[in-house]
Amino acid sequence: MIEGIFRWFADPDNWSGSAGIPMRVLEHLEYSVVALLIAALIGIPLGLFIGHTGKGTFFAAGLANALRSLPSLGLLVLMALILGSRISSDLVYVIPSIVVLVVLAVPPILASTYAGVQGVDPAARDAAYGMGMTGWDVLRRVEAPCALPLILSGVRSAMLQIIATATIAAITSLGGLGRYIVDGQAVRDYSQMVAGSILVALLAIVVEAVLAGVQRLVVPAGLTGRDRQRRTPDTERAATARDQELVSAR
């Protein structure tokens, strides 16, 4: 088995053409990114609204739990049967799969967004209102930035779920890395199936690492605790001294 996997990866035919590994990876990423963007356009604004106003919290929690409980494979087959008969173009396999991926990606984004906004320190929110900010200003300049770490964590979780679910979407003739698993099962080529699984796992690891790096760059250090971790005893004493000087000056 292991030798067969190495032979499969070493075969030049598996690295070229429309069914080659590079093209399958690009297809998988294309479906995943499109689904993630649509889910983010739905989940983030809705989560910001619910977290800011406090309205619909019970609805959001119930919706997130309900969507999470849906079986991915069953939903995929159902959507393919419903939408497949209404679509005559090459998108007959793409649209049902994208719909399912979006449905499964919205809950983690929605839940993390409204939880992040609701978790903002009330003192910071009250101070913003005290400065004369409007509700929109508070959401845009205080709540959303403070909730950014949780929002991005939800996006990362959704992306991993999309990558995994896009694999089984190959049963509807969708492209991507799932084709190696489905096609390998059809001809009992277990080396190809394992190789496809390895590629999916590697893709998920790489994407997670990239998103983690983006989150580290985008989120201010003060919101993640990195700023405190970088401080030494000397810098802590200097910061304390500056604070005391400011208090004395007042």
Residue pairs with C-beta under 8 A, 6 or more apart in sequence:
1 190
1 191
1 194
4 190
4 191
5 191
5 194
5 195
5 198
7 191
8 14
8 191
8 192
8 195
9 195
13 20
14 20
14 21
15 21
15 22
17 23
19 179
21 199
24 175
24 176
24 177
24 179
24 180
24 199
25 177
25 199
25 203
27 175
27 176
27 177
28 163
28 166
28 167
28 175
28 176
28 177
28 178
28 200
28 203
29 203
29 207
31 94
31 97
31 98
31 101
31 162
31 166
31 169
31 174
31 175
31 176
32 101
32 159
32 162
32 163
32 166
32 207
34 98
35 98
35 101
35 102
35 105
35 162
35 166
36 105
36 155
36 158
36 159
36 162
38 98
38 102
39 101
39 102
39 105
39 106
39 109
39 158
39 162
40 109
40 155
40 158
42 102
42 106
42 109
42 110
43 105
43 106
43 107
43 108
43 109
43 110
43 113
43 154
43 158
44 109
44 113
44 151
46 60
46 110
46 113
46 114
47 60
47 109
47 110
47 111
47 112
47 113
47 114
47 116
47 117
47 151
48 113
48 114
48 117
48 139
48 143
48 144
48 147
49 55
49 56
50 56
50 57
50 59
50 60
50 110
50 114
50 117
51 113
51 114
51 115
51 116
51 117
51 118
51 143
51 147
52 117
52 135
52 138
52 139
52 143
54 118
57 114
57 118
60 110
60 111
60 114
61 111
63 107
63 110
64 106
64 107
64 108
64 110
64 111
65 107
67 103
67 104
67 106
67 107
68 104
68 107
70 103
70 104
72 100
72 104
72 165
72 168
73 168
73 171
75 100
75 103
75 104
76 96
76 97
76 100
76 165
76 168
76 169
76 171
76 172
77 171
77 172
79 96
79 97
79 99
79 100
80 93
80 96
80 97
80 172
82 96
83 92
83 95
83 96
83 99
84 92
84 93
84 96
84 172
87 95
93 172
93 173
93 174
94 174
96 172
97 166
97 169
97 172
97 174
100 165
100 169
101 162
101 165
101 166
101 169
104 161
104 162
104 165
105 158
105 159
105 161
105 162
106 158
108 154
108 157
108 158
108 161
109 151
109 154
109 155
109 158
110 154
111 154
112 150
112 151
112 153
112 154
112 155
112 157
113 147
113 150
113 151
113 154
115 150
116 146
116 147
116 148
116 149
116 150
116 151
117 139
117 143
117 144
117 147
119 146
119 147
119 150
120 142
120 143
120 146
120 147
121 146
124 142
124 146
125 138
125 142
125 143
128 137
128 138
128 141
128 142
129 138
133 141
133 142
144 151
145 220
145 223
146 223
148 218
148 219
148 223
149 215
149 219
149 223
149 224
152 211
152 214
152 215
152 218
152 219
153 215
155 211
156 208
156 211
156 212
156 215
159 207
159 208
159 211
160 204
160 207
160 208
163 200
163 203
163 204
163 207
164 200
164 204
166 174
166 176
166 177
166 178
167 176
167 177
167 178
167 181
167 196
167 200
168 178
169 176
169 178
170 176
170 177
170 178
170 179
170 181
170 182
170 183
171 178
171 182
177 196
177 199
177 200
177 203
178 196
178 200
179 196
180 192
180 193
180 195
180 196
180 199
181 192
181 193
181 196
181 197
181 200
183 189
183 192
184 190
184 191
184 192
184 193
184 195
184 196
185 193
216 224
221 227
221 230
231 239
